[in-house]
C-alpha cells in the first residue's frame, strides 16, 4: 500500500511531483530526512535527529507546540535544509486504522457508502475526524467481497500539527500514518514475497504493521516503549536518563547492576512480546494459511541490547533489525557510514515519509 494520505485535508495543489522532507515527530525525538531521486534510485540528501523536551509530545498529541517547532527549526537549520514542503505522520489514540470487508462496489458507490456508514466502524464523531480509505482489491472471481483499509484521525490533533509546522514556516503536503510510512520504507528496500510483521518501537509507542503479499492486513499502535525501561533503570539505580539509555543499549559498564537489569528487561520486554503475540494471533485467525516468515524491528527501541534475540525466543520467529538504506544510496563523504548504521533503525518512518512523492 505504501501509505495512506489523509486526502480530505486538501493540502495538495497540482503543480509538479517532488519529494518533501520527511519529519517523524516522536515523544522522545524529532527525526528528519530528505532524499533525491534519479531514475529509479533514491539518494540521501540529509538526515538527522534531535531530542525533544520531556513531555512536549505525549501519546501522539502536541503538548508544547512552540518547543517542538523550535527543535524542528533548529535541526533543519543545522542540516542546512531550505525546502519548506514536509511530510509528517501521526499515530496513537487519535488515529483509528481498521480493515473492513464489504461487497465490491464502483469507486463512487464505495465513497458514498463510506461517508454514510463510517460511524459504525469508528468510535469518533464523524464531524471530528479526517477520513481516508483504500480498497485493497482482495476480491476474486469466486469471491465478490473486498477488504477496505479505513483510517480516521482526529481533526483537532492533525490541525495542531499543521498549525505548529506552519508557525515554523513549513508547508505540510502529506499527512500519513506511522505504520504505513514504515511499510513504505520496507517496500522500497525488501522483497514483497514474504509475510512479515513490521514493528517500530519508540519511546512510548509500539507500531505494528503486518504485511502479507505486499498488502497491509493489520495495523495497530500499542502504548508501550523504551521509556518504560529508561524510567525503571533511573529509579532503580539513581542515574540520569542518558546513563539509563547507555545501560539499555550496552554502552555503559554494567558491573554489579546486571541481575537487576536482567529483571527489568525481562519483565518489560515480556509485555512487549505479549502485545506483539496478540497482533500475530489475530492475523492468523484471519489468515491461517499465510505464515509469517519474520519480524522486522525498527525505531529507537529496537536498539535495546538483546531485544531481537528475546523476541525470537518468545515468539518463535526470525527477527531482523530493519536497514532502511539497502536500496537507498548514501554519500560517505557527506554522511559518516558508522553514523548511518547507528541511526538507521530510528530513521525508518522519516525516510518512509521522505520517499513519498507529492504534488507540490
N, C-alpha and C positions, 0 to 999 in steps of 0.2 A: 504494500500500500504506500509506503514511503511518506507517511504524514498526512494528517487531515487539517487543512487550514480552516479556521473559523470564518468561512467566507462571508457570512452575513454581517461581519463588521464593516464590510465595504471599504477596505483600506487601499485597494489597488486601483491604479489608473493605467490604462493600456498604452504604454509608450515603447518600452523595449525590455527585453529579458536581461536580467542582471542578477548577480549573486549578492545577497545582503550580508552584512556582518551578523554572525550568529552570537547571541548573548544568552547564556544559561544562568538564570538568577536563582541560586540555591539559598538555603538558610545559613550556610557557612561561608560561601564564597561566590564571587562573580567569575564566570569563565567566558572568554571572548575568543572568537576565531574568525578569520577572513580567508577565503580561498579565491583562486582564479582558475579558469578552465580554458584549456587549449585542445580543441578536438574533443576527444573522449577522456582526456586526462585532467584530473584536479591537481592543483599545487597549493600548498600552504603559503599564504602571503604573510600572515602574522597570527600569533595566538598568545594568550597569557591568562593569568588568574590573579585575583586579589581577594583577600579576606574581607568579610563584612563585619560591622559591629554586631556583637551578640544581641539577638532579639530584633534585628532590623527586618528580617523576614521570618515569619512563623507559619508553619502548615501551608505554605504556598501563598500566603497573604502578606502584602506590604504593611509593616508596622511603622517604619520610619522611612518614608519615600525620599525625603531630602538626603538622608545619609546614603541610601542606595544609589541615588542619582550622582552623588559626589564621588562614590567609589568607581562607578562606571565611567564618569567623565575623566577622572584621574588615570584610570587604566588605559582608556583609549588614547589619551594624550601620551602616556608612556610608551604605548605601542605605535605611536605616530600614525594613527588611523584617521583619515579625513572623511571617509564615507559616512553618510548620515542615515542611510537606509539600513534598518536592522530587522532581524527575525528573532522572536522570543518563543519560549514555551511556557505553559502553565501546567500545574498538577495539584494534587492534594484534594481536600474535601470540597473545594469549589468546582471540581470537574467530575462529571459522570461519563464513563465510557461503557457502553452496553451494546452487545450484539443481539439483534432480534431477528426472528425468522418470519418472513412474510411471503405471501403469494407474489409471483412475478408480475410486475406492473411496468407500463411505459414510464419514461422519466417524469413527465408532468403528473401522471396519476400518482406515482410514488411520492413526489414532492407534496402534493395536496394531502395525501394520507398522513405523511409525517407531520405536517403542520397541524392537522386536525386531531391526530391521535397521540401525539408525543407525550401528552400529560400522563398517560397510563404507564409510561416507561421510565420517567424520571421523577425524583422526589422534590423538584423545584417548581415554582410557578413559572409557566412558560414565558410570561412577560418579563421575568427577571433573568433570563439566560440568553446567551448567544448559542445558536444551534447549528450543527452541521451533521452530515451523514454521508456514507458511501456504500453503494451497492457492491457487494463482493462477488456477485455473479456466480454463486455456487450452485445454481440450478443446472439440471441436465435434461436430456430428452425424456428420461423416465421420471424426473422429479421437478415439478413446476413451482417449487418454492426456492427462495434465495435468502441468504444471510445479509443483513444490513448492519454496518457499524454506525452506531449513533453516538454523538458527542454533544454534551451540553456543558457550558461554562457560565458561571455567574457573571452577569454584566458588571456588577459593582467591582468585582475583583479584577476582571480584564480591564475595565476602564481605569482602575487605579494604576495599573502598569502602563497603559497608554499615556496617561497624564504625567506620570513620573518621567517616562522616557522623553516625552515632548518637552518637559522642563529642562532636560539635559541637552536639548537641541537636536534630538534624534527623531526619525520618522519610521514608525513601525509599519512594515509592509506585509508581515506574515506573523500570525499567532498560531502556534502548533501545540500539540500535546507532547509532554516529555517522552512518554513511551513510544510515540510514533517517530519522534526525531531520533531516538535511539535505534529504532528499526531502520530508519533511512541510512544511517551510517553503517549499520550491519549489511544492508542490501548492497551498498557500494563496495564493501571490502570482502564479503564472504560468499560462498556458494549458497544458492537458494534451494538446493536439493534436500537439505537437511531440515528436520523439525527441531527447533531449539527454543529454549527459554532464555530470553534476554532479561538480565536482572541488573538494574542500576541502583547502587546503594549510596545514598548521600548521607548528610549529617543527621537528618530527621525523617527521611522517607526512603522506602524501597519501591522502585517502579518495576513491575513485572509485565513483560510483553511476550506471550508465547506465539511464535510464528511457525505456521505449518504450510509447507509447499509455497512459500513466499507470501503468505497472507497472514495478517494478524488475526488470531482467532480468540484471544483472551488478553485483556489489558486491565491492570488494576494497580493502585498505589496502596501501600501499607505503611502506617506511621511507625516505623522502626528505622534506626540508622546508627551510624558510627558515634554520634554524640552520646548515646547510651553508654558505650564503652568509655569514652573520654570522661564523662561525668563520674562514673563509678570509680575509675582509676584516680581521678583527682581527689575524690572523697576518701578513698581507702589510704592513699599514700601522702596526701597533702602536697601534691605537686601542681605546677602550672598546667594550663591547657596544652601548651606547646610540648612540655615534657611528657604529658599523657599521650599526645599524638606520637611522640617518638617511641614510647613503650609499645604502643599498639602496632606500629609499623616496623618494629625491630631495630630502630636507630639508636635507642638509648640502652645502656647496660642494664640488665635485669637483676642480676645478683640474687639477693635473698627474696626478691619480690615474685619469683617465678610461680610458686604454688598459688598465691593469691591471684596473680594474673591469669593463670590457667582456669581458676574457678570463675572469674569474671567473664572470660572469653567463652567458656563452655556454656554457662547459664544464658548469656545474652545471645550468642550465635545459634544456640539451640532454638530460641524463639524465632530467629530469622528463618532458620531451616523449616520450622513448622509452618510458618506463613507461606513459604515457597511451596512446601508439600501440598498445602490446601489448594493453591492455584493449579498445581500439576494434577492433583486428583480430580479437580473439576474439569480440566482439559480432557483427561482420559475418560471421564464419564460421557462426554460428548464425542470423543474421537478415540474409541477403544482400539482401533486398528492402525493408528498413526503414531508409532512410538517416537518419543523424544530421543535424540541422539546425544545432546549435551546441554549444559548450562553455560552461558557466556556472561561473565561478570564485568561490570564497568562501574564508574563512579569512584569518588574518593574512598568509600568504604570497602571497595574491592582490594585496597592496598593493606587491609588488616592482615597481619602476618599469619599464614596458615589457614585463612578462610577458605580458599579454593579446595584444599585437601579435606577440610572439615565438611564442607557441603558435599563433596564427592562421596565421603563415607556415610553421611547421614541420609542422603537422598538416593544414592546408588546410581548416579550419572556422572559421566565425564564432565569436568569443569575446566573452563578456559578463561583467561583474562583477555578481554577484548583489546585488539590492536586496531585503532582507527586509521592507521597510516599504511596499511598493507598495499592499497592501490592509490594512495594519495601521496604525491611527490613532496619531498621536503628539501630545502637547500641547507646543507650542513654548514655553509659559510655564514648564513644568517641566523640559523636556529641550531643550537647545540644538540647533538644526537642523544646524549645522555639525558638532557632535559626533556626531550620528546618522549623517551622511554619512561621517564618518571611521571610525566604529566598526562600521557596518553589516555589512560582509562577514565580520568575525570573530565576529559575534554570531549567525550563521545557525543553528548547531547548538543553542545555548542557547535561541533562540526556537522552533526546531523542537520542542524538548522542552516548552517552556512552553505551547504551544498544544495539547498533548495532554491532553484531559480524562481524569481518573482518578476512580475510585470511592474516596472518602475516608471 
